[in-house]
């Protein structure tokens, strides 16, 4: 390879990328880390109007699917030479709401060439806050961040870079425009109805957020930035949105009478069809929280994804912190959980090559599951593994995508007792076989630590076949531990349901 080719390869190896599959637009950001900040190399954006393609049954129309996939193919070309571990793609509100979207998700991942995570509204809020507040001057440390997307609005209050209150509300520029301005007309009656409806949606958080307070309000996303640019063009704003400027913009909109006549200086053409809905949502947010002024930020979810990804790449994974926090909250026996995690990690090290398991990803998943495998005990001992699964499926776990959370919940459910085979069928295809094998590892780690006495845990050697595992313990150990021997004999029978053979030497 020439020196110039080597330099290009090295530069690409340092690149990270984030793809934000929003309800109004798809965004892609390619960057390099520069200390605590990032150097943006490339940005791409496409107005896909994903939310507008959902019908009454929450199914995505073929036309919008085609538009979205074409966009992802273009993004995929730019990402082709970036390693998968350095790319994060996240689907937001519309992809959360979509019914029967498995086929579209598979096609989208194929077009992009990378896995797509569907993230919860609270996780979206956390990432938005991280993207917007990263590196801000600490003089105004209490911050309110508002992000109005196509299908949802995220509202976060935090101190410095630490979010404290996070909510995702079903308000967005696309869905609000469809609901109140579907016929294209704009008048005082339907705009006031849209504005009031936004405040009604926010009523449940109004007192909590007002009581918490903030020093600085920040608005991110194209919706808020578009409204701000219109104000600037009209000389009603400089570096921030004010309530006075907002009301003048409402009057300016009402004078048009129709969406088709929106042609304001400073507003991009692709923003015109959803401007009315976005303005009504922002006005409702100002009314609900009593906001008088708001600065805007050109950072949003995609920057938050990049910073979060850089944390993972430097072993500062927020998911590990989230698991530890949940463990403390529910009083999990940390010493025992660590013992199970260590045993599972040792087992993984011995079989990873034979089973072709991604060691880093699988080690993390096993460690988290071991850390939380007894979370259900906070409800009841009987069937606690089932309680644990339910809790983890429905908890807000910072850093986790919906798929991450489902994998974690299934592992916790299956660490003991009968194996519910149907749970594997609910998982993404690429995870079904790896999770069967991780389940076997975690179950074995649980059995070898059931006495909860570290000095009773044996040294062991594992030999893995395609659907088999041979366990070798020190000579005479099983005879000296008849309870563990009985557990393993029962486990041999239980594993037959997944066509797996466990033998003991």
DOTI-996371 format. One record per residue (C-alpha): chain; y, z, x; residue in three letters; residue number from 1. Coordinates in steps of 0.5 Angstrom, whole numbers, plus 2048, in hexadecimal, padded with zeros to 3 digits. Last residue first. Layout:
% residues N
REC   ch     y     z     x    aa     i
REC    A     Y     Z     X   ALA   NUM
...
END
This chain:
% residues 505
REC   ch     y     z     x    aa     i
REC    A   7B9   842   7E0   UNK   505
REC    A   7BC   841   7D9   UNK   504
REC    A   7BD   83B   7D5   UNK   503
REC    A   7C2   839   7D0   UNK   502
REC    A   7C1   833   7CC   UNK   501
REC    A   7C6   82F   7C8   UNK   500
REC    A   7C5   82B   7C1   UNK   499
REC    A   7CB   82E   7BE   UNK   498
REC    A   7C7   832   7B9   UNK   497
REC    A   7C2   834   7BF   UNK   496
REC    A   7C8   838   7C2   UNK   495
REC    A   7C6   83E   7BD   UNK   494
REC    A   7BF   83E   7BF   UNK   493
REC    A   7C0   83F   7C7   UNK   492
REC    A   7C6   844   7C5   UNK   491
REC    A   7C1   848   7C2   UNK   490
REC    A   7BD   849   7C8   UNK   489
REC    A   7C3   84A   7CC   UNK   488
REC    A   7C5   850   7C7   UNK   487
REC    A   7BE   853   7C8   UNK   486
REC    A   7BF   852   7D0   UNK   485
REC    A   7C6   855   7D0   UNK   484
REC    A   7C3   85B   7CC   UNK   483
REC    A   7BD   85C   7D1   UNK   482
REC    A   7C1   85D   7D7   UNK   481
REC    A   7BD   85F   7DC   UNK   480
REC    A   7B8   859   7DB   UNK   479
REC    A   7BE   855   7DB   UNK   478
REC    A   7C0   857   7E2   UNK   477
REC    A   7B8   856   7E5   UNK   476
REC    A   7BA   851   7EA   UNK   475
REC    A   7C2   84F   7EA   UNK   474
REC    A   7C4   84B   7E4   UNK   473
REC    A   7C2   843   7E3   UNK   472
REC    A   7C5   840   7DD   UNK   471
REC    A   7C3   838   7DB   UNK   470
REC    A   7C7   834   7D7   UNK   469
REC    A   7C5   82E   7D3   UNK   468
REC    A   7C8   829   7CF   UNK   467
REC    A   7CA   824   7D5   UNK   466
REC    A   7C7   829   7DA   UNK   465
REC    A   7CB   82F   7DD   UNK   464
REC    A   7C8   833   7E2   UNK   463
REC    A   7CB   83A   7E2   UNK   462
REC    A   7CB   840   7E7   UNK   461
REC    A   7CC   847   7E6   UNK   460
REC    A   7CF   84E   7E8   UNK   459
REC    A   7CE   853   7E3   UNK   458
REC    A   7D3   857   7DF   UNK   457
REC    A   7D1   85E   7DF   UNK   456
REC    A   7D6   860   7E4   UNK   455
REC    A   7DC   85E   7DF   UNK   454
REC    A   7D9   862   7D9   UNK   453
REC    A   7DB   85F   7D2   UNK   452
REC    A   7D4   85F   7D0   UNK   451
REC    A   7D5   858   7CD   UNK   450
REC    A   7D7   855   7D4   UNK   449
REC    A   7D2   850   7D5   UNK   448
REC    A   7D1   84E   7CE   UNK   447
REC    A   7D9   84C   7CD   UNK   446
REC    A   7D8   848   7D4   UNK   445
REC    A   7D2   845   7D1   UNK   444
REC    A   7D6   843   7CA   UNK   443
REC    A   7DC   841   7CE   UNK   442
REC    A   7D8   83C   7D2   UNK   441
REC    A   7D4   839   7CC   UNK   440
REC    A   7DB   838   7C8   UNK   439
REC    A   7DE   835   7CE   UNK   438
REC    A   7D8   830   7CE   UNK   437
REC    A   7D9   82F   7C6   UNK   436
REC    A   7E0   82E   7C8   UNK   435
REC    A   7DF   828   7CD   UNK   434
REC    A   7DB   825   7C8   UNK   433
REC    A   7E0   825   7C2   UNK   432
REC    A   7E6   824   7C6   UNK   431
REC    A   7E7   81C   7C7   UNK   430
REC    A   7E5   81C   7BF   UNK   429
REC    A   7EB   820   7BD   UNK   428
REC    A   7E8   826   7BA   UNK   427
REC    A   7E6   827   7B2   UNK   426
REC    A   7DF   825   7B4   UNK   425
REC    A   7DE   82B   7B9   UNK   424
REC    A   7DF   830   7B3   UNK   423
REC    A   7DA   82D   7AF   UNK   422
REC    A   7D5   830   7B4   UNK   421
REC    A   7D6   837   7B2   UNK   420
REC    A   7D2   83B   7B7   UNK   419
REC    A   7CF   841   7B5   UNK   418
REC    A   7D2   847   7B9   UNK   417
REC    A   7D6   848   7BF   UNK   416
REC    A   7DC   844   7C3   UNK   415
REC    A   7DC   83F   7BD   UNK   414
REC    A   7E2   841   7B9   UNK   413
REC    A   7E6   842   7C0   UNK   412
REC    A   7E4   83B   7C2   UNK   411
REC    A   7E6   838   7BB   UNK   410
REC    A   7ED   83C   7BB   UNK   409
REC    A   7EF   83A   7C3   UNK   408
REC    A   7ED   832   7C1   UNK   407
REC    A   7F1   833   7BB   UNK   406
REC    A   7F7   836   7BE   UNK   405
REC    A   7F7   830   7C4   UNK   404
REC    A   7F6   82B   7BE   UNK   403
REC    A   7FC   82E   7BB   UNK   402
REC    A   800   82E   7C1   UNK   401
REC    A   801   834   7C5   UNK   400
REC    A   807   836   7C9   UNK   399
REC    A   809   83C   7C4   UNK   398
REC    A   803   83F   7C0   UNK   397
REC    A   806   83F   7B9   UNK   396
REC    A   7FF   842   7B5   UNK   395
REC    A   7FC   83E   7B0   UNK   394
REC    A   7F6   83B   7B4   UNK   393
REC    A   7F5   841   7B8   UNK   392
REC    A   7F5   846   7B3   UNK   391
REC    A   7F0   843   7AF   UNK   390
REC    A   7EB   842   7B5   UNK   389
REC    A   7EC   849   7B7   UNK   388
REC    A   7EA   84B   7B0   UNK   387
REC    A   7E4   847   7B0   UNK   386
REC    A   7E2   84A   7B7   UNK   385
REC    A   7E3   851   7B4   UNK   384
REC    A   7DE   850   7AF   UNK   383
REC    A   7DD   858   7AE   UNK   382
REC    A   7E1   85B   7B3   UNK   381
REC    A   7E8   85B   7AE   UNK   380
REC    A   7EF   859   7AF   UNK   379
REC    A   7F1   85A   7B6   UNK   378
REC    A   7EA   859   7B8   UNK   377
REC    A   7EC   851   7B7   UNK   376
REC    A   7EF   851   7BD   UNK   375
REC    A   7E9   852   7C1   UNK   374
REC    A   7E8   84B   7C4   UNK   373
REC    A   7F0   84B   7C6   UNK   372
REC    A   7EF   84B   7CE   UNK   371
REC    A   7E9   848   7CE   UNK   370
REC    A   7EC   842   7CA   UNK   369
REC    A   7F2   842   7CE   UNK   368
REC    A   7ED   842   7D4   UNK   367
REC    A   7E9   83D   7D2   UNK   366
REC    A   7EF   838   7D0   UNK   365
REC    A   7F2   839   7D7   UNK   364
REC    A   7EB   838   7DA   UNK   363
REC    A   7EA   831   7D6   UNK   362
REC    A   7F1   82E   7D8   UNK   361
REC    A   7F0   830   7DF   UNK   360
REC    A   7E9   82E   7E0   UNK   359
REC    A   7E9   828   7DC   UNK   358
REC    A   7E2   828   7DA   UNK   357
REC    A   7DD   823   7DD   UNK   356
REC    A   7D7   827   7DB   UNK   355
REC    A   7D3   826   7E1   UNK   354
REC    A   7DA   827   7E5   UNK   353
REC    A   7DC   82D   7E0   UNK   352
REC    A   7D6   831   7E1   UNK   351
REC    A   7D6   836   7E6   UNK   350
REC    A   7DE   837   7E6   UNK   349
REC    A   7DD   838   7DE   UNK   348
REC    A   7D9   83D   7DF   UNK   347
REC    A   7DD   841   7E4   UNK   346
REC    A   7E3   840   7DF   UNK   345
REC    A   7DF   842   7D9   UNK   344
REC    A   7DD   849   7DD   UNK   343
REC    A   7E5   84A   7DF   UNK   342
REC    A   7E7   849   7D8   UNK   341
REC    A   7E2   84E   7D5   UNK   340
REC    A   7E4   853   7DA   UNK   339
REC    A   7EB   852   7D8   UNK   338
REC    A   7EA   853   7D1   UNK   337
REC    A   7E6   859   7D3   UNK   336
REC    A   7EC   85C   7D7   UNK   335
REC    A   7F1   859   7D2   UNK   334
REC    A   7EE   85D   7CC   UNK   333
REC    A   7F2   85A   7C6   UNK   332
REC    A   7F8   85E   7C3   UNK   331
REC    A   7FA   858   7BE   UNK   330
REC    A   801   858   7C1   UNK   329
REC    A   7FF   858   7C8   UNK   328
REC    A   7FA   853   7C7   UNK   327
REC    A   7FF   84E   7C4   UNK   326
REC    A   804   84F   7CA   UNK   325
REC    A   7FF   84D   7CF   UNK   324
REC    A   7FD   847   7CB   UNK   323
REC    A   804   845   7CA   UNK   322
REC    A   805   846   7D2   UNK   321
REC    A   7FF   842   7D3   UNK   320
REC    A   802   83C   7CF   UNK   319
REC    A   809   83D   7D2   UNK   318
REC    A   805   839   7D8   UNK   317
REC    A   809   83B   7DF   UNK   316
REC    A   803   838   7E3   UNK   315
REC    A   808   833   7E6   UNK   314
REC    A   806   82D   7E2   UNK   313
REC    A   806   831   7DC   UNK   312
REC    A   80D   833   7DD   UNK   311
REC    A   80F   82C   7DE   UNK   310
REC    A   80C   82A   7D8   UNK   309
REC    A   810   830   7D4   UNK   308
REC    A   816   82D   7D8   UNK   307
REC    A   814   826   7D5   UNK   306
REC    A   813   828   7CE   UNK   305
REC    A   819   82B   7CE   UNK   304
REC    A   81D   825   7D0   UNK   303
REC    A   819   821   7CB   UNK   302
REC    A   81B   826   7C5   UNK   301
REC    A   823   826   7C6   UNK   300
REC    A   828   824   7CB   UNK   299
REC    A   82F   821   7CA   UNK   298
REC    A   832   827   7C7   UNK   297
REC    A   837   828   7C2   UNK   296
REC    A   83C   82E   7C2   UNK   295
REC    A   83C   831   7BB   UNK   294
REC    A   842   835   7B7   UNK   293
REC    A   843   839   7B1   UNK   292
REC    A   83C   83A   7AF   UNK   291
REC    A   83B   83F   7A9   UNK   290
REC    A   834   83F   7AA   UNK   289
REC    A   832   83C   7A3   UNK   288
REC    A   839   837   7A2   UNK   287
REC    A   838   834   7A9   UNK   286
REC    A   831   833   7A8   UNK   285
REC    A   832   830   7A1   UNK   284
REC    A   838   82B   7A5   UNK   283
REC    A   833   829   7AA   UNK   282
REC    A   82D   827   7A4   UNK   281
REC    A   833   823   7A0   UNK   280
REC    A   835   820   7A7   UNK   279
REC    A   82E   81E   7A8   UNK   278
REC    A   82C   81B   7A1   UNK   277
REC    A   833   817   7A1   UNK   276
REC    A   831   814   7A8   UNK   275
REC    A   82A   812   7A7   UNK   274
REC    A   82C   80A   7A6   UNK   273
REC    A   831   80A   7AB   UNK   272
REC    A   82E   80D   7B1   UNK   271
REC    A   82B   806   7B3   UNK   270
REC    A   832   803   7B3   UNK   269
REC    A   834   808   7B8   UNK   268
REC    A   83A   80D   7B6   UNK   267
REC    A   840   80D   7BA   UNK   266
REC    A   845   809   7B6   UNK   265
REC    A   842   80A   7AF   UNK   264
REC    A   83E   804   7AB   UNK   263
REC    A   83B   807   7A5   UNK   262
REC    A   83C   802   79F   UNK   261
REC    A   835   801   79E   UNK   260
REC    A   834   809   79D   UNK   259
REC    A   839   808   797   UNK   258
REC    A   83F   80B   794   UNK   257
REC    A   843   80B   79B   UNK   256
REC    A   848   810   799   UNK   255
REC    A   843   815   798   UNK   254
REC    A   841   814   7A0   UNK   253
REC    A   848   815   7A2   UNK   252
REC    A   849   81C   79E   UNK   251
REC    A   842   81E   7A1   UNK   250
REC    A   845   81D   7A8   UNK   249
REC    A   84C   821   7A6   UNK   248
REC    A   847   827   7A4   UNK   247
REC    A   844   826   7AB   UNK   246
REC    A   84A   826   7AE   UNK   245
REC    A   84D   82C   7AB   UNK   244
REC    A   846   830   7AC   UNK   243
REC    A   847   82E   7B4   UNK   242
REC    A   842   82A   7B8   UNK   241
REC    A   843   82A   7BF   UNK   240
REC    A   846   827   7C6   UNK   239
REC    A   84B   823   7C3   UNK   238
REC    A   84C   823   7BB   UNK   237
REC    A   850   820   7B5   UNK   236
REC    A   852   81A   7B9   UNK   235
REC    A   84F   815   7B4   UNK   234
REC    A   84B   812   7BA   UNK   233
REC    A   849   81A   7BC   UNK   232
REC    A   847   81B   7B5   UNK   231
REC    A   842   815   7B5   UNK   230
REC    A   83F   817   7BC   UNK   229
REC    A   83E   81E   7B9   UNK   228
REC    A   83A   81C   7B3   UNK   227
REC    A   836   817   7B8   UNK   226
REC    A   835   81D   7BC   UNK   225
REC    A   832   821   7B6   UNK   224
REC    A   82D   81C   7B4   UNK   223
REC    A   82B   81A   7BB   UNK   222
REC    A   829   821   7BD   UNK   221
REC    A   82C   827   7BF   UNK   220
REC    A   831   82C   7BC   UNK   219
REC    A   833   832   7C0   UNK   218
REC    A   836   838   7BE   UNK   217
REC    A   839   83D   7C3   UNK   216
REC    A   83A   845   7C3   UNK   215
REC    A   834   846   7BD   UNK   214
REC    A   833   84B   7B8   UNK   213
REC    A   82C   84F   7B6   UNK   212
REC    A   82F   851   7AF   UNK   211
REC    A   831   84A   7AD   UNK   210
REC    A   82A   847   7AF   UNK   209
REC    A   826   84D   7AB   UNK   208
REC    A   82B   84C   7A5   UNK   207
REC    A   82A   844   7A5   UNK   206
REC    A   823   844   7A6   UNK   205
REC    A   820   843   79F   UNK   204
REC    A   826   83F   79D   UNK   203
REC    A   825   83A   7A1   UNK   202
REC    A   822   835   79C   UNK   201
REC    A   827   837   797   UNK   200
REC    A   82C   835   79C   UNK   199
REC    A   829   82E   79D   UNK   198
REC    A   829   82D   795   UNK   197
REC    A   830   82F   795   UNK   196
REC    A   832   82A   799   UNK   195
REC    A   82E   825   796   UNK   194
REC    A   831   826   78F   UNK   193
REC    A   838   826   792   UNK   192
REC    A   836   81F   794   UNK   191
REC    A   833   81D   78E   UNK   190
REC    A   839   81F   78A   UNK   189
REC    A   83F   81D   78E   UNK   188
REC    A   83C   816   78F   UNK   187
REC    A   838   812   793   UNK   186
REC    A   834   80C   791   UNK   185
REC    A   82E   809   794   UNK   184
REC    A   829   80A   78F   UNK   183
REC    A   825   80F   793   UNK   182
REC    A   82B   813   795   UNK   181
REC    A   828   81A   793   UNK   180
REC    A   821   81A   795   UNK   179
REC    A   820   815   799   UNK   178
REC    A   827   817   79D   UNK   177
REC    A   824   81E   79E   UNK   176
REC    A   81D   81B   7A0   UNK   175
REC    A   820   817   7A6   UNK   174
REC    A   826   81C   7A8   UNK   173
REC    A   821   822   7A8   UNK   172
REC    A   820   828   7A4   UNK   171
REC    A   819   82B   7A4   UNK   170
REC    A   81B   832   7A8   UNK   169
REC    A   818   834   7AF   UNK   168
REC    A   81A   83B   7B1   UNK   167
REC    A   81B   83F   7B8   UNK   166
REC    A   81E   845   7B9   UNK   165
REC    A   81E   848   7C0   UNK   164
REC    A   81E   842   7C5   UNK   163
REC    A   81F   844   7CC   UNK   162
REC    A   823   83F   7D0   UNK   161
REC    A   829   844   7D0   UNK   160
REC    A   828   848   7CA   UNK   159
REC    A   825   844   7C4   UNK   158
REC    A   827   842   7BD   UNK   157
REC    A   823   83C   7BA   UNK   156
REC    A   824   837   7B4   UNK   155
REC    A   81F   831   7B4   UNK   154
REC    A   820   82C   7AF   UNK   153
REC    A   81B   827   7AC   UNK   152
REC    A   819   820   7AA   UNK   151
REC    A   81E   81C   7AD   UNK   150
REC    A   820   821   7B2   UNK   149
REC    A   826   826   7B2   UNK   148
REC    A   826   82A   7B8   UNK   147
REC    A   82A   831   7B8   UNK   146
REC    A   82B   836   7BE   UNK   145
REC    A   82E   83C   7BD   UNK   144
REC    A   82F   840   7C4   UNK   143
REC    A   830   847   7C6   UNK   142
REC    A   832   846   7CE   UNK   141
REC    A   839   843   7CD   UNK   140
REC    A   83B   845   7D5   UNK   139
REC    A   834   843   7D7   UNK   138
REC    A   836   83C   7D9   UNK   137
REC    A   830   837   7D6   UNK   136
REC    A   82B   835   7DB   UNK   135
REC    A   825   834   7D5   UNK   134
REC    A   829   835   7CE   UNK   133
REC    A   827   82F   7CB   UNK   132
REC    A   820   82D   7CD   UNK   131
REC    A   81E   834   7CD   UNK   130
REC    A   821   835   7C6   UNK   129
REC    A   81E   82E   7C4   UNK   128
REC    A   817   830   7C7   UNK   127
REC    A   817   837   7C3   UNK   126
REC    A   819   833   7BC   UNK   125
REC    A   813   82E   7BD   UNK   124
REC    A   80E   834   7BE   UNK   123
REC    A   811   837   7B8   UNK   122
REC    A   810   831   7B4   UNK   121
REC    A   809   830   7B6   UNK   120
REC    A   807   82B   7BC   UNK   119
REC    A   803   825   7BB   UNK   118
REC    A   801   823   7C2   UNK   117
REC    A   800   81B   7C4   UNK   116
REC    A   7FB   819   7C9   UNK   115
REC    A   7FD   814   7CE   UNK   114
REC    A   7FD   80C   7CE   UNK   113
REC    A   802   80B   7C9   UNK   112
REC    A   7FF   806   7C5   UNK   111
REC    A   7F8   809   7C6   UNK   110
REC    A   7FB   810   7C4   UNK   109
REC    A   7FF   80D   7BE   UNK   108
REC    A   7F8   80A   7BB   UNK   107
REC    A   7F5   810   7BC   UNK   106
REC    A   7FB   814   7B8   UNK   105
REC    A   7FB   80E   7B3   UNK   104
REC    A   7F3   80F   7B1   UNK   103
REC    A   7F4   817   7B1   UNK   102
REC    A   7FA   816   7AC   UNK   101
REC    A   7F6   818   7A6   UNK   100
REC    A   7FC   81C   7A3   UNK    99
REC    A   803   81C   7A7   UNK    98
REC    A   807   822   7A7   UNK    97
REC    A   806   824   7AE   UNK    96
REC    A   807   81D   7B0   UNK    95
REC    A   80D   81D   7AC   UNK    94
REC    A   810   823   7AF   UNK    93
REC    A   80E   822   7B7   UNK    92
REC    A   80A   81F   7BB   UNK    91
REC    A   80A   820   7C3   UNK    90
REC    A   808   81C   7C9   UNK    89
REC    A   808   820   7CF   UNK    88
REC    A   807   81C   7D6   UNK    87
REC    A   806   81E   7DD   UNK    86
REC    A   7FE   820   7DC   UNK    85
REC    A   7FD   819   7DA   UNK    84
REC    A   7FF   816   7E0   UNK    83
REC    A   806   811   7E0   UNK    82
REC    A   804   80A   7E2   UNK    81
REC    A   803   808   7DA   UNK    80
REC    A   809   80C   7D8   UNK    79
REC    A   80E   806   7D7   UNK    78
REC    A   809   801   7D4   UNK    77
REC    A   807   807   7CF   UNK    76
REC    A   80E   808   7CD   UNK    75
REC    A   80E   800   7CA   UNK    74
REC    A   807   801   7C7   UNK    73
REC    A   80A   808   7C4   UNK    72
REC    A   80F   803   7C0   UNK    71
REC    A   80A   7FE   7BE   UNK    70
REC    A   806   804   7BB   UNK    69
REC    A   80C   807   7B7   UNK    68
REC    A   80E   800   7B4   UNK    67
REC    A   807   7FF   7B2   UNK    66
REC    A   806   806   7AF   UNK    65
REC    A   80D   805   7AB   UNK    64
REC    A   80A   7FE   7A8   UNK    63
REC    A   803   801   7A7   UNK    62
REC    A   806   807   7A3   UNK    61
REC    A   805   80E   7A5   UNK    60
REC    A   801   813   7A0   UNK    59
REC    A   805   819   79D   UNK    58
REC    A   802   818   796   UNK    57
REC    A   809   816   794   UNK    56
REC    A   80A   811   799   UNK    55
REC    A   80C   812   7A0   UNK    54
REC    A   80F   80C   7A4   UNK    53
REC    A   816   80F   7A3   UNK    52
REC    A   814   815   7A8   UNK    51
REC    A   812   810   7AD   UNK    50
REC    A   819   80D   7AE   UNK    49
REC    A   817   809   7B4   UNK    48
REC    A   81E   809   7B8   UNK    47
REC    A   81C   808   7BF   UNK    46
REC    A   81E   80C   7C5   UNK    45
REC    A   81D   80B   7CC   UNK    44
REC    A   81F   80F   7D2   UNK    43
REC    A   81E   80E   7DA   UNK    42
REC    A   81F   812   7E0   UNK    41
REC    A   822   818   7DE   UNK    40
REC    A   823   81D   7E4   UNK    39
REC    A   820   824   7E1   UNK    38
REC    A   823   82B   7E3   UNK    37
REC    A   820   831   7E6   UNK    36
REC    A   81F   82E   7ED   UNK    35
REC    A   820   826   7EB   UNK    34
REC    A   81A   825   7E7   UNK    33
REC    A   819   81D   7E6   UNK    32
REC    A   81A   81A   7DF   UNK    31
REC    A   817   815   7DA   UNK    30
REC    A   81A   816   7D3   UNK    29
REC    A   817   813   7CC   UNK    28
REC    A   819   813   7C5   UNK    27
REC    A   817   811   7BF   UNK    26
REC    A   81C   811   7B9   UNK    25
REC    A   81C   814   7B2   UNK    24
REC    A   816   819   7B1   UNK    23
REC    A   815   81A   7B8   UNK    22
REC    A   810   818   7BD   UNK    21
REC    A   813   81B   7C3   UNK    20
REC    A   810   818   7CA   UNK    19
REC    A   811   81C   7D0   UNK    18
REC    A   810   819   7D7   UNK    17
REC    A   80F   81C   7DE   UNK    16
REC    A   810   818   7E5   UNK    15
REC    A   80E   81B   7EB   UNK    14
REC    A   808   817   7EC   UNK    13
REC    A   80C   811   7EA   UNK    12
REC    A   811   812   7F0   UNK    11
REC    A   80B   813   7F5   UNK    10
REC    A   808   80C   7F2   UNK     9
REC    A   80F   808   7F3   UNK     8
REC    A   80F   80B   7FB   UNK     7
REC    A   808   809   7FC   UNK     6
REC    A   80A   802   7FA   UNK     5
REC    A   810   802   7FE   UNK     4
REC    A   80C   804   804   UNK     3
REC    A   807   7FE   803   UNK     2
REC    A   800   800   800   UNK     1
END
